[in-house]
């Protein structure tokens, strides 16, 4: 997978967790994802890539459904809390109806 795409789905997942207002610990989970993204970027820097511009583009242009799907991927990578995973899956089901 290209590093740019990896960065995009990590950021999409970050914003996907941000959508989950009903999750009481979302701020803490978002902080963990942010630290994970920083570690990935530090370990695999992408030359001539504007991280801030790309993150803003993802926030504005990606659909909520895609952000939530990205969040599932990121939470799986990070071994995130299962209660949040189930909440996201339920939200995705309601979006599909």
C-alpha positions in Angstrom: 0.0 0.0 0.0 1.2 3.4 -0.8 2.2 5.6 2.2 -0.2 8.4 1.0 -3.1 6.0 1.1 -2.1 4.7 4.5 -2.0 8.3 5.8 -5.4 9.0 4.2 -7.2 6.1 5.9 -5.6 6.8 9.2 -6.8 10.4 9.1 -10.2 9.2 7.8 -10.4 6.9 10.8 -9.5 9.7 13.2 -12.4 11.8 11.9 -14.6 8.7 11.9 -14.1 8.3 15.6 -14.8 12.0 15.9 -18.2 11.5 14.5 -19.1 9.1 17.3 -20.5 11.6 19.8 -22.3 8.8 21.8 -18.9 7.2 22.7 -17.9 8.8 26.1 -14.2 8.2 25.6 -13.9 9.4 22.0 -11.5 12.2 22.9 -9.0 9.7 24.4 -9.3 7.4 21.5 -8.8 10.2 19.0 -5.6 11.2 21.0 -4.4 7.6 20.7 -5.1 7.6 16.9 -3.3 11.0 16.6 -0.2 9.6 18.3 -0.4 6.5 16.1 -0.5 8.7 13.0 2.4 10.8 14.2 4.5 7.6 14.8 3.7 6.3 11.3 4.5 9.6 9.7 7.8 9.8 11.7 8.8 6.3 10.7 7.7 6.6 7.0 8.0 10.3 6.0 6.6 11.1 2.6 8.7 13.6 0.6 6.8 16.6 -0.9 3.5 15.6 0.8 1.5 18.3 2.5 0.0 16.4 5.5 -2.0 19.3 6.8 -3.6 20.1 3.4 -4.4 16.4 2.9 -5.9 16.0 6.3 -8.1 19.1 5.8 -9.2 17.7 2.4 -10.1 14.4 4.0 -12.1 16.1 6.7 -14.1 18.1 4.3 -14.6 15.8 1.3 -14.8 12.3 2.7 -18.3 11.0 3.5 -19.2 10.0 7.0 -19.7 6.4 5.9 -16.1 6.3 4.5 -14.7 7.9 7.7 -16.5 5.3 9.8 -15.2 2.5 7.6 -11.7 3.9 7.9 -12.2 4.0 11.7 -12.9 0.3 11.8 -9.6 -0.4 10.0 -7.7 1.9 12.3 -9.2 0.5 15.4 -8.4 -3.0 14.2 -4.8 -2.1 13.6 -4.6 -0.5 17.1 -6.5 -3.2 18.9 -9.1 -0.6 19.8 -12.0 -0.9 22.2 -14.6 -3.4 21.0 -17.5 -1.4 22.3 -16.5 1.5 20.0 -16.2 -1.0 17.1 -19.7 -2.2 17.7 -21.1 1.3 17.9 -19.5 2.2 14.6 -20.9 -1.0 13.0 -24.3 -0.1 14.2 -24.0 3.5 12.9 -22.9 2.1 9.5 -25.9 -0.2 9.4 -28.2 2.8 10.1 -26.5 4.8 7.3 -27.1 1.9 4.8 -30.8 1.9 5.4 
